Amino acid sequence: MNKPETLRSRASGRVTLAEVAARAGVGTMTVSRVINQPELVSAALRTRIEEAIAELGYIPNRAARALVSAQSKVIVVLVPSLSNAVFTDVLAGVQDALGGDGYQILIGNTMYSDAEEEKLLGIYLQSNPDGVLLSGLTHSKQVTHMLATSKLPVVSMMDLASEPDVMSVGFSQLEAGYTMTRYLIDKGYKRIGFMGAQRDERTLKRAEGYRRAQRDAGLYDPRLEVMVGDPSSLALGSELLGRMLSVTPDCDAIFCCNDDLAQGAIFQCQRRGIAVPGRLAICGFNDLPVSAWMNPSVTTIATPRYRIGYEAAQLLRAVIQGEKPAVTRIDLGFTLMARESA
């Protein structure tokens, strides 16, 4: 029953069922029971086998029993949100790049949680995917371990890796944060605040770009930063604006880590009778569709989200098919959209 899985695992260099059995000092049938019918195995023995599975990074290859070909035609795509237009655009690009080739896409919503990403990846790897598309570059030790032991090709999206062996498609989040802040400085603003939510790696890099630009201009003041771990929303943007002005009432411009916060801040300014940009400039990030139609329209950074998904999927497919791409770090850049709010 386990023969196809064992042979295929050996062919791909992945950990086999037999190796797990040897590590735990049991037979392969007992390991199989722990995976498929754990209630039939004693707690002590089950713990020993589960420890061996974790140590070796074994992934139950359930799909191998049903597949004869060398490829499963399954791609795993993990994104932090399915309600955020940023990532729905990325997914649209992935779908357009792979859909016509018969690939099945397993989409997982990590909800900005390491634990959720670990759980989803562990489940999806059991489908014996051909490759993985991940959002961002920073992941937990467990995710890194699972990916390393799976020996699958992985492409990171939304940022650019510095390591030559890491495939990535996106743009420099840090440089984008620097560029937006520099734009405000060049327009003459002196007390520029930063509002951030979620505290994910992309927000943190934009914040670091903001700090570098402020320090380069001799303007940095840590009191001008308001950062929270809450999910981003218009309501949160409105709330954070109040916090910013209560601590630094002389703030004359705010760089928001995304357009949701910027839009919420502008609405709150309108409620308070604060002129934008006359009294306070507001900028966002990502250039969501409504930002161009706000009153005032939002100055923001346009990011190539669809192209990131498309190019990342194309790169992954090329590697799966045995090609050696000349470029594995694809910088798609960003565009500063100067509008009415700043």
C-alpha positions as CSV (number, residue, x, y, z in Angstrom):
1,M,0.0,0.0,0.0
2,N,2.9,2.4,0.8
3,K,5.1,1.3,-2.0
4,P,4.3,4.1,-4.5
5,E,4.8,6.7,-1.8
6,T,8.2,5.2,-0.8
7,L,9.5,4.9,-4.3
8,R,8.4,8.4,-5.3
9,S,9.9,9.9,-2.1
10,R,13.2,8.3,-2.9
11,A,13.1,9.5,-6.4
12,S,12.6,13.1,-5.3
13,G,15.0,12.9,-2.4
14,R,12.3,13.4,0.2
15,V,12.1,11.6,3.5
16,T,10.5,8.2,3.2
17,L,8.0,6.3,5.4
18,A,10.7,3.7,6.0
19,E,13.1,6.3,7.3
20,V,10.6,7.5,9.8
21,A,9.9,3.9,10.9
22,A,13.6,3.3,11.4
23,R,14.0,6.5,13.4
24,A,11.1,5.5,15.7
25,G,12.1,1.8,15.9
26,V,8.8,0.5,14.5
27,G,7.5,-0.9,11.3
28,T,6.2,1.2,8.4
29,M,2.6,-0.1,9.0
30,T,2.7,1.4,12.5
31,V,3.8,4.8,11.1
32,S,1.0,4.6,8.5
33,R,-1.5,3.9,11.3
34,V,-0.3,7.0,13.2
35,I,-0.8,9.1,10.1
36,N,-4.1,7.6,9.0
37,Q,-5.7,6.1,12.1
38,P,-3.9,7.5,15.2
39,E,-6.6,6.3,17.5
40,L,-5.4,2.7,16.9
41,V,-1.9,3.5,18.3
42,S,-1.1,3.9,22.0
43,A,-0.4,7.4,23.1
44,A,3.3,6.7,24.0
45,L,4.1,5.1,20.7
46,R,2.2,7.7,18.8
47,T,4.2,10.4,20.5
48,R,7.5,8.7,19.6
49,I,6.5,8.4,16.0
50,E,5.2,12.0,15.8
51,E,8.6,13.2,17.1
52,A,10.4,11.2,14.4
53,I,8.1,12.7,11.8
54,A,8.9,16.2,13.1
55,E,12.6,15.6,13.3
56,L,12.9,14.3,9.8
57,G,10.4,16.7,8.3
58,Y,8.4,13.9,6.7
59,I,5.4,14.9,4.7
60,P,2.7,12.2,4.1
61,N,2.5,11.9,0.3
62,R,-1.1,11.0,0.0
63,A,-1.4,12.1,-3.6
64,A,1.4,9.7,-4.7
65,R,-0.8,6.7,-4.3
66,A,-3.1,8.0,-7.0
67,L,-0.6,9.6,-9.4
68,V,1.6,7.9,-11.9
69,S,3.1,11.0,-13.6
70,A,6.0,12.9,-12.2
71,Q,3.9,16.0,-11.5
72,S,0.8,16.6,-9.5
73,K,-0.2,19.8,-11.4
74,V,-0.9,21.3,-8.0
75,I,0.5,24.7,-6.8
76,V,0.2,26.0,-3.3
77,V,-0.4,29.7,-2.9
78,L,-0.4,31.3,0.6
79,V,-1.5,34.9,1.1
80,P,-2.2,36.7,4.3
81,S,-5.7,37.9,3.4
82,L,-8.5,37.1,1.0
83,S,-10.5,40.2,1.7
84,N,-7.7,42.7,0.9
85,A,-7.7,43.8,-2.8
86,V,-3.9,43.8,-2.8
87,F,-3.8,40.0,-2.5
88,T,-6.9,39.3,-4.7
89,D,-5.1,41.1,-7.5
90,V,-2.0,38.9,-6.9
91,L,-4.2,35.8,-7.0
92,A,-5.7,36.9,-10.2
93,G,-2.3,37.1,-11.8
94,V,-1.4,33.6,-10.5
95,Q,-4.6,32.2,-11.9
96,D,-4.1,33.8,-15.3
97,A,-0.6,32.5,-15.5
98,L,-1.4,28.9,-14.5
99,G,-5.0,28.2,-15.2
100,G,-4.6,27.5,-18.9
101,D,-2.0,24.8,-18.2
102,G,-4.3,22.6,-16.1
103,Y,-2.8,23.5,-12.8
104,Q,-4.9,23.2,-9.7
105,I,-4.2,26.1,-7.3
106,L,-4.6,25.5,-3.5
107,I,-5.1,28.9,-1.9
108,G,-4.5,29.4,1.8
109,N,-5.3,32.5,3.9
110,T,-2.7,32.7,6.6
111,M,-4.4,35.7,8.3
112,Y,-1.0,37.2,9.0
113,S,-0.4,34.3,11.5
114,D,2.7,32.1,11.6
115,A,0.7,29.3,13.3
116,E,-1.9,29.4,10.5
117,E,0.8,29.4,7.8
118,E,2.4,26.4,9.4
119,K,-0.9,24.6,9.6
120,L,-1.9,25.3,6.1
121,L,1.4,24.4,4.6
122,G,1.5,21.1,6.5
123,I,-1.9,20.2,5.2
124,Y,-1.3,21.3,1.6
125,L,2.1,19.6,1.3
126,Q,0.2,16.3,1.7
127,S,-1.3,16.9,-1.7
128,N,2.2,16.5,-3.2
129,P,2.3,19.9,-4.9
130,D,4.8,20.8,-7.6
131,G,5.7,24.1,-6.1
132,V,4.8,26.8,-3.6
133,L,4.1,30.6,-3.9
134,L,4.5,32.5,-0.7
135,S,3.8,36.0,0.4
136,G,6.9,37.8,1.8
137,L,10.3,36.6,2.8
138,T,10.0,36.1,6.6
139,H,8.6,32.8,7.8
140,S,8.7,30.8,11.0
141,K,11.4,28.1,11.6
142,Q,8.8,25.4,11.2
143,V,7.7,26.7,7.8
144,T,11.3,27.1,6.7
145,H,12.0,23.5,7.8
146,M,9.0,22.1,6.0
147,L,9.9,23.8,2.8
148,A,13.5,22.7,3.0
149,T,12.7,19.1,3.6
150,S,10.0,19.0,1.0
151,K,12.6,20.1,-1.6
152,L,10.0,21.9,-3.6
153,P,10.7,25.0,-5.7
154,V,9.4,28.1,-3.9
155,V,8.9,31.7,-5.2
156,S,8.4,34.5,-2.7
157,M,6.1,37.4,-3.8
158,M,5.7,41.1,-2.9
159,D,9.4,41.7,-1.9
160,L,12.9,41.1,-3.1
161,A,15.3,38.6,-1.6
162,S,19.0,39.5,-1.1
163,E,20.1,35.8,-1.1
164,P,20.9,34.6,-4.7
165,D,19.3,31.2,-4.1
166,V,15.9,32.6,-3.1
167,M,13.5,33.2,-6.0
168,S,11.5,36.3,-5.5
169,V,9.2,38.6,-7.5
170,G,8.1,42.1,-6.3
171,F,9.7,45.4,-5.4
172,S,11.7,46.9,-2.5
173,Q,9.2,47.8,0.2
174,L,11.9,49.7,2.0
175,E,12.8,51.8,-1.0
176,A,9.1,52.5,-1.6
177,G,8.7,53.8,2.0
178,Y,11.8,55.9,1.5
179,T,10.5,57.4,-1.8
180,M,7.1,58.4,-0.4
181,T,8.7,60.0,2.7
182,R,11.3,61.8,0.5
183,Y,8.5,63.1,-1.7
184,L,6.8,64.7,1.4
185,I,10.1,66.2,2.6
186,D,10.8,67.7,-0.8
187,K,7.3,69.3,-0.7
188,G,8.4,71.2,2.4
189,Y,6.7,69.2,5.2
190,K,8.7,69.1,8.4
191,R,6.7,67.1,10.9
192,I,5.9,63.9,8.9
193,G,4.1,61.1,10.8
194,F,3.9,57.4,10.0
195,M,0.7,55.4,10.7
196,G,1.0,51.6,10.5
197,A,-1.2,48.6,11.1
198,Q,-0.9,44.8,11.1
199,R,2.9,45.0,11.8
200,D,3.6,42.5,9.0
201,E,7.0,42.5,7.4
202,R,6.0,44.7,4.5
203,T,4.6,47.4,6.8
204,L,7.8,47.2,8.9
205,K,10.0,47.7,5.9
206,R,8.0,50.7,4.7
207,A,8.4,52.1,8.2
208,E,12.1,51.6,8.0
209,G,12.2,53.4,4.7
210,Y,10.3,56.3,6.3
211,R,12.8,56.4,9.2
212,R,15.8,56.4,6.9
213,A,14.4,59.3,4.8
214,Q,13.6,61.2,8.0
215,R,17.0,60.7,9.5
216,D,18.7,61.6,6.2
217,A,16.8,65.0,6.4
218,G,17.5,65.4,10.1
219,L,13.7,65.3,10.8
220,Y,13.2,62.0,12.6
221,D,11.1,62.1,15.8
222,P,9.9,58.7,17.2
223,R,6.8,60.4,18.6
224,L,5.5,60.8,15.0
225,E,5.1,57.1,14.6
226,V,1.8,55.3,15.5
227,M,2.0,51.5,14.9
228,V,-0.5,48.9,16.0
229,G,-1.0,45.2,15.4
230,D,-4.7,45.5,14.5
231,P,-6.0,44.6,11.1
232,S,-6.1,47.6,8.7
233,S,-9.4,49.3,8.0
234,L,-10.9,52.7,7.3
235,A,-12.1,52.8,10.9
236,L,-8.6,52.2,12.2
237,G,-7.3,55.0,10.0
238,S,-9.7,57.3,11.5
239,E,-8.8,56.2,15.1
240,L,-5.0,56.4,14.5
241,L,-5.3,59.9,13.1
242,G,-6.8,61.0,16.4
243,R,-3.9,59.3,18.3
244,M,-1.4,61.0,16.1
245,L,-2.8,64.5,16.5
246,S,-3.2,64.0,20.3
247,V,0.5,63.2,20.7
248,T,1.9,65.5,18.0
249,P,-0.6,68.2,17.2
250,D,2.0,70.0,15.1
251,C,2.2,67.1,12.6
252,D,1.8,68.5,9.1
253,A,1.8,65.3,7.0
254,I,1.1,61.6,7.5
255,F,2.4,58.6,5.5
256,C,0.0,55.8,6.0
257,C,1.2,52.2,5.5
258,N,-1.7,51.5,3.1
259,D,-4.6,53.2,1.4
260,D,-7.2,51.9,3.9
261,L,-5.6,53.9,6.7
262,A,-5.2,56.9,4.4
263,Q,-8.8,56.9,3.4
264,G,-10.0,56.6,7.0
265,A,-7.7,59.4,8.0
266,I,-9.0,61.7,5.3
267,F,-12.6,61.0,6.3
268,Q,-11.8,61.8,10.0
269,C,-10.1,65.0,8.9
270,Q,-13.3,66.0,7.1
271,R,-15.3,65.3,10.2
272,R,-13.0,67.5,12.2
273,G,-12.8,70.3,9.7
274,I,-9.1,69.7,9.0
275,A,-8.2,70.8,5.5
276,V,-6.3,68.2,3.4
277,P,-3.7,69.0,2.3
278,G,-4.0,72.7,3.5
279,R,-3.5,71.8,7.2
280,L,-2.5,68.2,7.0
281,A,-1.2,66.1,4.0
282,I,-2.2,62.5,3.9
283,C,-0.5,59.8,1.8
284,G,-1.2,56.1,1.4
285,F,0.3,52.9,-0.2
286,N,-0.9,50.4,-2.8
287,D,-3.1,52.7,-4.9
288,L,-6.4,50.9,-4.3
289,P,-9.0,51.8,-7.0
290,V,-11.1,54.2,-4.8
291,S,-8.1,56.3,-3.9
292,A,-8.1,58.0,-7.3
293,W,-11.7,59.0,-6.8
294,M,-11.6,60.2,-3.2
295,N,-12.1,63.9,-2.6
296,P,-9.3,64.8,-2.3
297,S,-7.8,62.0,-4.3
298,V,-5.1,60.1,-2.4
299,T,-1.4,60.5,-3.1
300,T,0.0,56.9,-2.9
301,I,2.4,54.3,-4.1
302,A,1.0,52.2,-7.0
303,T,2.2,48.6,-6.7
304,P,2.2,46.0,-9.6
305,R,0.2,43.4,-7.7
306,Y,-1.3,41.5,-10.7
307,R,2.1,41.4,-12.4
308,I,3.7,40.1,-9.3
309,G,1.3,37.2,-9.1
310,Y,1.6,36.5,-12.9
311,E,5.4,36.7,-13.1
312,A,5.9,34.7,-9.9
313,A,3.7,31.9,-11.2
314,Q,5.5,32.0,-14.6
315,L,8.9,31.7,-12.8
316,L,7.7,28.8,-10.6
317,R,6.3,27.0,-13.6
318,A,9.6,27.3,-15.5
319,V,11.5,25.8,-12.6
320,I,9.0,23.0,-12.3
321,Q,9.4,22.2,-15.9
322,G,13.2,21.8,-15.5
323,E,14.2,25.2,-16.9
324,K,17.0,27.3,-15.4
325,P,15.7,30.9,-15.5
326,A,18.4,33.5,-16.2
327,V,16.8,35.9,-13.6
328,T,15.3,34.6,-10.3
329,R,15.0,38.0,-8.6
330,I,12.5,40.0,-10.6
331,D,12.1,43.7,-9.6
332,L,8.8,45.1,-11.0
333,G,9.2,48.4,-9.3
334,F,6.6,50.8,-8.0
335,T,5.1,54.2,-9.0
336,L,4.5,57.3,-6.9
337,M,1.0,58.6,-7.7
338,A,1.1,62.3,-6.8
339,R,-2.5,63.5,-6.3
340,E,-4.5,66.0,-4.3
341,S,-4.0,64.9,-0.7
342,A,-0.3,65.8,-0.5
